[in-house]
Each structure stands twice: as structure tokens, then as C-alpha cells.
Amino acid sequence: MKLPSTSTPRWIIILGDLFISFLALVIAYLIRFDFYSDVVEIKAELSIVVFSLPVFLLIKYLVFYTYQVHKGLVRYTSTEDLKRLFLAVLSSSLLFGVVGLFRYTLIDEYFLFPTSVLIIEFFVSLVLLTASRFAVKSLHLDKVKDKQKISKRVLIYGAGVSGLITKRTIEKDTLTDYQIIGFLDDNKKLKGNRLEGKIIYHTSSLEKLVSEEGVNELIIAIQKPDANRKKEIIERALKLEVDVVNVPSVKSWIDGEFSTKQIKKVRIEDLLGRKQIVLDEEKIKEDIQGKVVLITGAAGSIGSGMVRQLTRYGAEKLILLDQAESPLYDLQNELINNLDFHDFELVVGDIRSYHRMDKLFRTRKPQMVYHAAAYKHVPLMEENPSEAMLTNIKGTRNLVKLSDQYGVDKFVMISTDKAVNPTNVMGASKRVAELFAQAINVNSKTQFITTRFGNVLGSNGSVIPLFRKQIDQGGPITVTHKEVTRFFMTIPEACQLVLEAGTMGKGGEIFVFDMGESVKIMDLAKKMIRLSGLELGKDISIKVTGLRPGEKLYEELLSNTENTIETHHPQILKAILPQVDMNNIEKVEELITLFDNQDNYQIVGSMKAIVPEFKSNNSEYESLDNDKAS
């Protein structure tokens, strides 16, 4: 059946609805008489209906016109259109009853129609009018889809409400090139059932469906899937060279409506994330509520993540310290416009300036300090040891001494796995900072706590944003070594665990986070290429560039002299530390004085004296280790 390409005139729709209503009336009479035809009885009934029929058509016309049933585009019939149709049919049936009563009382003691006929006509009319609209809509969709080349044969993962909404949205959007093959679900009880005509398959059938049905795209339509289960299904799909896309959370739907344009490609973070972290919210709130909290490096990746988390715990004020004015300004706008949070103060300042920090502590009187400010890029710091020392060591020393002097309750330092058995200047500088804080902690009322974790997904300058940029530019993707591995954690995960560790710390501890399994960077690059819809070797290449100065093949979370014990939180371990060397305080002070000489070898050599396990790798400073060995 061929539909007109332009909109049907409104008068034709009205005539069509009146004809369907008349047909419903005829069917109602046939049902009433059990489809039995008696000429005498029919003639008697017709003598009554002759008057009633014009009234029937007039009432239907007036009511349909009043409810503007004819105004909606039939091919795009919506729930709202069906609601109007229902009210119009109901209203006309009620009017038939009222007019019939008027006729019976004032004219000829006959009703317009028998009550049974009115009831049957209501249901038959409603069904036929609704069916006619869906028939036109279905024919229109088929017509549009036939014109398009179907390039995506998709499975919807999740046969729940979100999956059903996804199916309806795709089918309603005539511009998509999707053909829905069916649903995929983990629930074995749903296997073989149908959801609006589409078969529900168990997830174990994925490989078979790809092979037999030519499925080339998987839409994940579960709102809060188990992280490990989601990772498993994505991994399986990628191995089958099936594209994987994601339905966004309900919060991001526009005015509560979901559009196919909101379907996005799965991010690499979805393959690295883990199950949601459970926090002791009450304990964190007890530590934070009503206090002045200072966050250093507040405009950075981790610092801003900490700020977002801390807005929920009722601090009297958050002091946001950073030397980068533009990112600090952006953070200010985000807090006000997106989070409607106003209890904060921006401070542009440098942690390396003792006098600037002294004024900050003296005037703002912070009670909690989260120290996230640091230089973190390994190759850059390898080339600029004096700057790594000035920020990561002197900056931390300034904050630690001032926290002790002004009676801060807790000081939580954010460190790195690169501080463990360091092979580079950056990692060693963070380890020196750890040792200084632990030494000050021994005789201080302030509780100095260190948290240590690996790479953070999506942080400034990390590998994933770099790979994304390289993919956008057409490649090549650069990997330093085929075997290099790293631990990864999302920014929210890292910040949540910092908060949790801060509450459980009593001073002097180093808390190590469970980073999960280490990830091979070469595999990470390959997965990102596949998730981007590209083919390695055809659309883009991977180039191995060699290890950079100071870079390790793999990272560690504990040094050779450390071990761990469990805490009450399954993802936080407490390092068992060697005895604190109080001489480190004096050694750090002496190290800081070397900045003015600008002798990199002297600075790095002094760091190696404080951190004996610091062995340079692929670096010019390896000669210092050789001299020590000889």
C-alpha cells in the first residue's frame, strides 16, 4: 500500500473517522442481534434509527472537532493523540445517552440507541479508530525505512523499562538506519519471551546472533548495570567486532525525553571502572561538617574532583587554592551554575611561597587540608628536577609546617604509586614529601595522612586524553613500550577513597588503594581504536616510541620495605611502614637550600640520599647510582 508523501487533508481524516464510527455502530447492532437477521425486526429497528443516525453523525462530528482529533498527523500518532481520541469517543457516547433521554422524555418515548448498542459501539469505535491510526503509522514507518539502507542491525542489552523506551525511540525516529533484531538480557527466565514483538535472547547467545543474524551494534540500555558485567559484555562484543553504544542516564535526557541522538559510543572508562564504592557518609560528614576545608591544587583533575565531592558534606567553607587562574575561574562557574554551591572562596596562590601560605593559614584558619597540588609529569620533571623539588617537596613542606603551627585537625596528602621504589625525579620528590610529613607527624597534634594510588582516568595529561586526541587527528597512537602496564582509577573513585581514608586515619599512615588489575597500555590503545569505530592497521596505526626518561615498565603500590594490612574498607589497605627517620626533617631542609645553586645532579643526588631505593631508569641520573655502587 502506497501512502501519499504529503499530509492528508483534514476533511478526509474527519470523513474517515465518521465512516469508522458508522461502521462501529453497524457492528454493534450485529453483535446485539447475534448476527441473526429477521426482516421484520430489522425494519422495526430501522424506523427508530432513521432519526438517530443523523444525530449520531452530527454529535460525532462536533465532538471530534471540539477535541481536534483531526489535527494530529496520523503518521506520527502519539500518546497525547490517543488520549484525545479516547476522551472524544467517551464524550460522544455520553452525549448519545443524554440526547436519547431527551428524545425519550419529550418526543416519541424512544432512546437514540439501546444501552447495549451504545456500550458495544464505544469499545468497537475506540478500537477501530486507534487501529486505523497505528496502521497508517506503521505503513509510514515501513515506507521510510524501505527508502533507507539499513546499515545497523542492533541488539538492545536490557529488556527492562529503559530497553523498551530505547526500542520505541528508535522505531519512532524515521531518520535512523537501525534495524532492531531483539533484546539481550542476563535474566534466563525472560529467554524466548517477546517484548513488543521482539524476541528476548539470553546474553550467552551474543556470539550466535552476531554470526547468524549479522548483528553489528549493541546498545547498552541498562541504567545502572553491574560494572563487571558491563565490562564483560563490552569485551565480548569488541572481540566480535561489534560496535557498542550506550543509552545515557535518565538525568541527561532532555525534558525527560530520550532521543536517538543521545546514544553515544561506549567510553574506555566503562572498561576500566569497577563496582561502586561504598562510603561511610556519616563519618565523612562528621569530619567535614561545619569546618573550614582547604583544598590545594583545587583547579586540577584530582583537586576539582575533591571539591565536587566535598560540596555534599556541609563544610562551613571550602578554600580553593590554585595558581592557575583560568581553571579556577571555570571551577567557580561550575560550582555556582551547575551545583548551586556558594560556600567557597577562591585563592590564587603558590604553595611554594611560604609567606603567601602563612597569610592564608593565619587569616582563613583551615581545620582540614587536602593537599592535591603537585607537578606530576614524569618526563618533564626528569628534565627539571629543581622545579619538582620546589613544588612537590618545598611546597608540601610549607603546608605541613603551617598545618602543624596553626593546629589543623587533619592533613591528607595525595601521593602516587610512582613514589614506590622510584625510578624518576617526580616519584622520588613525592616520596621525600611523604617522609617529611611522617616525620612531622610524630610530634604534632595534627594528623598527617598519606593516600597513594595510580593513574587517574581522564586527568590532565594522562594517557587516555592523549590517545583520544591522537585518534581524532588520525593517528598514529604512540605507546612507549609493548609491555608497559599501568594501574587505573576514575577521578570520582580516587576522590571518594581519599575522603574515606582521611576519616579512618589517625596520623602517620600511608593508605594504599586497591587499583584492581594493571592494564597493558598496548591493549588499551587497541580497545580505544575499536571503540572509536576504526580498524587497526587500516584506519590508524600504533607507533612504539621507546620508554621515556624515568619511566617504568610497571608501577608498584608498595616498596620493598613495606607491607599492608586490611582496613574496614575493602578497597583501602594500610601500609606497614619502617620506623620514621626524624633526621629526614633536617635533610629535607638542606635539600631545599640547593635550589639556588641550580645544580640538577646535586639536587637529584640529595634526593637519592633521602630515598635510598630511588634508582634512576633510562635517565641521565643513572650515573649517580653507578657512582654510589662503586
N, C-alpha and C positions, 0 to 999 in steps of 0.2 A: 504494500500500500504506500502510495506516494503522498507526502504531506506538502501543502503549499509552503514556499520558502518565506513568504511574508506573513504577517499577523492576520488571522481570520477576522473579518468584520464583526463588530459586536452584535449586530442584529441577527447574524447567523447563529451565534452562540445562544442568544435568547430563544430563538426558534427551536434550536436543538434541545435546549433544556425543557421547553414546553412540550416538545414531542416526547421526550423521555418520560416526563411526568404523566402525560396522557397514556403512554404505554404501561407505566406502573399502575395506573388506575384500572386499565383493562385486565392486567394480570391479577390485580386484587380481586376483581369481580370473578374471574375464572377460578381463583383459589376458593373464594367464598362459596361458589356453586359446585365445588369439587370437580371442575371441568365437565360438568353434566349440562347438556343443552336441551332445554324444554322451550319450545317456541312460544307457548302461552305465557310462561313465566318470564321469558326474555322480553316479550312485548310489554308486559306489565312494568317491568323494571325500567325499560327504555322510556316509557311515558313519564316516569319520575326524573330520570337522568337528563332528559332533553332540556329541562330548565337548569339543572345543576351544572351541566358541562361548561356552558359559557362562564358561569360564576367561578367554577374551578380554575379555568384557564386565566380569567381576569385576576383572581386572587394570587395565583402562582406568579403571574407576570409582575404585579405590583410589589409583591414581597421580594422576589428575586431582584427587581430593580432597586428596591429600597436597600437591600443588603449588598448591592453592587456585585452580585455573583458573576455577572458577565464581564466585569472589569479586569479580572485577573487573567494573565496569559496562561492559557490552558496547558501549554507545553512545559511551563515552569511552575505547575501547581505546587503550592507549599502547604504546610500545616495550617497556616493562617487562612488560606483559601478554603481548606476543608472545614475549618471551624465556622466560617461564614456560611458555607453551604449547609452544614448541619443546622445552624440557627434558622436559616431561611426555610428549610423543609419542615422543621418543627413549628415555626411560626405559622406557616400556611396551613398545616394540619389543625392547629388550634383555632385558626380563623374559620376553617371549614365547620368546626364544631359550633362556634359562636353563630355563624350565619345560618347554619342548619337549625339551630334552636330558634333563631328569629323567624325563619320560614315556617317552622312547625307551629309557633305561637300565633303568628299574625297572618299567615297566608292560607296554606292548604293542609296543615297538620302532617306534613311530610318533612323529614330531615333531608339535607342535601344528599348524604350518603349514609348507609348503615355504619354503625360504630366499628364493626369488624372490618369493613372495607377501608375505613379511614386508617385504622391501625396497620393493616397489611400494606396499604398504599404508602404510608410513611416509611416503613422499612424498605420496601421494594424501590421506591423512588430514591431514597438515600443511597442504597447500594448501587443502583444503575448510574446515578449521576456521578458518584465517586469513581466507579469503574471506568466510565467513559473518559474521565479526566486522566486517570492513570494510563489508560490505553493510548491516548494521544501523546502523553508524556513519554511513555516507553517507546512508541514509534519514532518520536522526535529524537530521542537519545540514540536509538539504533541507527537512524538516518545519519546523525552527526558522526557517530563512531565509525560507520561504514566508510565515510569520506576520509577518515584519518588512518594513517598507518600505525597499527598497534605495535609499539616497539618495547613496551614494558609488560611482561607477564609476571604479575606480582602475587606474593603471599602476604597476608596480614598476620603478624605474630601477636596473638592475643585475641581470644574470642569473647572478650568482655564488652563493657559499655564503650570504652574508648575505641576498640576494634570495630564495633558496629558503626560508631559515628564516622570513623575513617572510611569505611566501605560506602556509606551513604554520601559522604562528601565527595569521594572520587567519582561515584556514579552520577552525581548531580553536576559535576564540572565537565562540561562538554569539550573543553579545550585540552584535557589531559589525554595522554596516549597510554593510559593504564588499562590493562585487562586483568580483572581480579580472578585468580584461579581458585582461591579458597582461603581458609583460615588455618593457622598453625597454633597449637596450644599444648601446654605441658600436661593438662588435665586429661588422663586416659578415659575418664567417664564421658567426655564430650566427643571422643573419636567416632567418626561416622555420622554424627548429627549434622543438621543443616542450620545455618543462620541466614535468614532471608535468602534462601535458595543456594547459598554457597556451602560446600562441604567443609567440615572441621576435621583437619588431619592432626595426628599427634606429631610432636616435634621430631620424633625418630624417623619420620617419613621425608624429611627435608631432601636428603640425597636422591631418593627415588623420584620425588616431584621435580627436582631440577633436571634429572635425566629424562623422565617420560613426558613431562608437561612443558618443558622448556622454560621453567621459571628463571628469570634473570634479575629479579629485585625482591628484597624482603623489607617490609615496612614493620618496624617495631612500634606497636600501638599499645603497649602496657605502660601505664602511668608511673608506677613505682616497682619496676622489676627488680628481682634479686640481682645484685651486681655480678656475682659469679656466674649465675645462669645466663644473664645477658651477654657477658663476655664469651661464654661457651658457644652460644648460638651465633654470635657475630663471627667468631673464629671459624666455625664450620662453614658459614656462608662465604667467607672470604676465600677459603680453600677451594670452594666450588666455583669461584669467580662470579659470585652473585653480589650485586650491589646492595648495600644495606643503608636504609634511611630511617629516620626517627620522627615520630609524632611528638611535638613539643608538649610540655606540661600545660595543664588547663590554665594556669596563671598567665601564660603568654598568648592565649587565644584572644583575638580581638573582639571585644564586647561579648565574650562568652561564645563566639562562633569560631569554628575551626575551618581553615581554608587549605586547599592543597598546596598553595604557595608557601605555607608554613612548614611543610615537610622538608627536613634538612638531612644532609648526609651525616652519618654517624661520625663522631669525633674520635680521635685516637685516645682521648681521655677516657672514653667509655670502655676501652680495652684494658685500661690500667687502673681504673677505680676499683674500690673494694666495698664490702658491706658498710653500711652507715655506722659512723662512730657514735657510741652512746656516752654521753657526758653526764657527770654529776652536776646538773644545773644548779641545784640548791647550794652546793659547796662553792661553786664558782661565784654565784651571786653573793654569797656571804663574804667572799674575799673582795669583791669589787664594789658592791652597793654602797653608795654614799661617800666614796673615796675619790680623790684626785689621782688620775692614772696618766702616766707619761708613756707615750709610745715613740721611740726613736726610729728614724727611717720610715716614718708614717706614710710617706707617699710611695714607697716601694711596693713590690709584689707582696711580700710577707707582711710588711708593716700595715699596708692598707687592708689586707685580709684580716689582720688582728683588730684593726679599728672597726671593721664591719661586724665582727663577732662581739666586740665589747659594747657596742651600742645597745645590746639586749639586756645588760645586767645592772642598769640603774646607777652607773657611776655619777658622782657629783659633777665631774667634768673630765673630759679627755683632752690632754695636752698633746697636740700632734706636731712633732718636731721633725723637720727635714730641711736640708739645704737646697733642695730642688723646688723652686717657687712655682713653676707651671704645673707639675704634677700635684703639688699641694693645693693649688687653686682648683684643679679638676676634682680632687677628693672632696674639697669643701662643697662644690656644686652637687656632687653625688650624694653626700650626706644630707644636704638640705632638700634637694629636689626629689631624690629617689627614696630616701629612708625617712624623711621628715624628722631628722635628728639635729638638734641645735645646741646641745650641751657640750660644746667643744671649743677649743681655742687653737688657732694656728700659730706656730712659732717657726720662723725661718732662722735657722742657726746651724752651726757646725759643731759636732761633738768633739772635734779636735781642739776647740777653743775653750780652755779651762775657765776663763773669766766669763765668757758668754754662758756657759753651762752653770757656773756658780750663781749668776744672777737668776737664771731660770729656776734652780732648786730653791734659792733663798726667797724668791717672790711668789712662786706658784706652789711650793711645798707639796710635791707629789708624794703619795703614800705607796703607790705601786709603780714599778718601772718595767716595761717590756722593751728590751734592747734588740732592735732588728737592724739598726744602721750598720752597714759594713760594705767593704769592697769584696766582691765575690768571684770576679772573672779570673780564672787561673792563669791563662797566658799573659794577660795584661799586668797582673801583679808580679808575675815572674820577671817581667821587664822593668817593673817599677817597685822594687822592694821597699824603698823608703816611704812611698805613699801607702803601701799595705800596712807598714808598721805604724805610720802616723794615724791612720783611721782605725784599723782593726785592733791595734794594741793601745796606743795613746788615747784614742777616743774612748775605748772601753775602760781604760784606767781612770780617765776623768770621771766618767759616770759612776764607776764603782766607788771611788773615794768620796764623791759628793753624796752618793746614796748612804754611805756609812756615816758621813759627817752630819747629814740632815735627818737621820733617823727614818729612812724609808723602810716600810714594813717588809716588802719583798722586791727583789731584783731578779727578773727572769731573763737570762741571756739566751739568744738564739744562735746556736753554733751550727756546725756542719760535719758530715761524715768525712770530709777532707781533712779534718783536724786529727783523724786517727792515722797513726803511722804516716805522717805527712810526707809527700814526695814533692811538694811545691811550696812556694812562699805564702800563697794565700792560706792554704791549710795550716801551715805552721804558725802564721800570725793569729789565727783563730785559736789554736791550741795554747799559745802563750797567753792569750786573753782569758781562756778557761782557767789556766793555772793561777793567774793573778787574782781572779775572782774567788777561787777556792781558798787562797792564802788569806785574803782579807776577811773571808767569812769566819775564819777560826776565832777571831777576837771581836767580831761585830755583832750588834743586835739585829742588824739587817740580815735577812735570809737570802743568800745568793744561790740561785738555782740555774743550772745549765740544761738546755734541751739540745739534742743532737739528732739531725735527720739528713736524708739525702736530697737528691734533686727534686725540685718542685715543678710540677707540670704547668706550663704556660707562664712561668715567671719571666721577668725581663731578661733577655739574653740567653734563655735556656734553649735546648736543642729543638724542641717542638716548634716554637715560633720560627726558628731558623729554617727548619725543614719546610714549613708551610710557605715561607717566603720563597724558598728555592723552587718549590713545586709550582707556585704561581708564576714564577719567572721562566718556567720551562726546564729548569734543572741546569747543571746536574746537582743532585743531592750529595753533599760532602760528608763522608764518615772518616774519622781519623784512623780507625783500625777495624778489621773484620771481626775481631774477637772482643772488642771493648764492650763492657756491660756497665749498667748504672741502676741504682735504686730510684724509684719514682714515687711521688705522693702528690695529691692535689693540694692547691692552696688552702681550701677550706679544711681539709683533713689535717694539714700541718698546723694551722692556727688553732683548731679545736684541741689538738693534742698538747699544744703549748699551754693553753689555758688550763687543761686538766692536770698537766704535770706541775704547773705553777701552784695549784691548790694543794697537791699532795706533798710538795717539797717542804722541808724544814730547814734547809740551808746546807750548802756544800755538796749537794748531789749533782750527778750528771744523769739525766734521763735520756734513754735511747728509745727511739720509736721503732715499732715493727714496720719495716718498709715493704714487707711481702717479699716476693721473689725478684731477683735482679733481672733486668731486661737487656737483651742483646740489642745494641743500637742499630746494627745492620738489619735485624728483623723489624725493628721499629720503623725504619725508613721504608722497608718494603711494604709494611702494612699501611703506612700513610699514603704511599703511592696508590695502592689498591683502593683505599677508602676515597681517594680523590677521583676514582673512575679512570685511572691511567694504567698503562701496561708497561712494566719494567722492561727496558731493552728496546721498546718500540716507540713509546711516547716520551720516555725520560730515562736517564741513566743515573747510576750511583758511582761516585768517584772516591776512592780511598786516598786520603791525603797524608797519612802518617801521624803518629802521636805528636801532640804539641808539647812545648816545654813544660815540664812539671806534671804532665797528665799521666794518670794511672790507667791500666787496663781494666781494673775493677776497684770498687770502693769498699771500705770496711766501716763498721759502726763501733768497733771496739779495738783498742790497741792490744799489743801482746801482753801487757801487764794488767789488763782489765778483764773482768768477767761480769756477769749480770745476775740479778735476782729478780723474780717476778714482783709486780705490784698488784694492787686490786684491779687495775685496768689491764685487760688482755693485750692491748696494743702499746703499752708503755712498760719498759724494763728499766731497772735501776742499775747503773754500773757500780761494780765493786772496785773502789779506787785504791791506788797505793797511798801511803802516808803523804800528807801535804808537806811540801818543802817550803818553809817560811822564808828561805833565802830568795825565793822567786820574786818577792816584792822588790828587794834591792836590785836584783838582776834586771827586772823589767824597767826600773827607773834608769839604770845605766844604759840599757838598750835605747831608750827614748832619746837620751842625750846624743846618740850617734847620728841623728837625723841631719844636724847642721853640717856634718862632715861630708854628707852625700857620697859615702863610700859603700856601694852596694855589697861588696864582698864582706866588709866589716859588719854590716847590719845582718846579713844572712848568717855569717859565722856566729854572731852573738845569739841569734835565734836557735841555731843548732846546739849551742851550749846549754840553753834553757830546755830545749826539747831534744834529748839525745837520739830519739827514734826518727828524727827528721832526716831522711836520706833523699837527696835530690834525684830526680829521674828525668832523663832526656833534657838536661839543663846545664848551663854553663857553670852552675854552682856545684856540680858533681866533683869538681876538683877539690873543694873544701872537704868532702868526705874522704877522698883519696889521701889528702894531707893528714887527716885525723887518723886514718888507718895505718899510715906509715909511721 
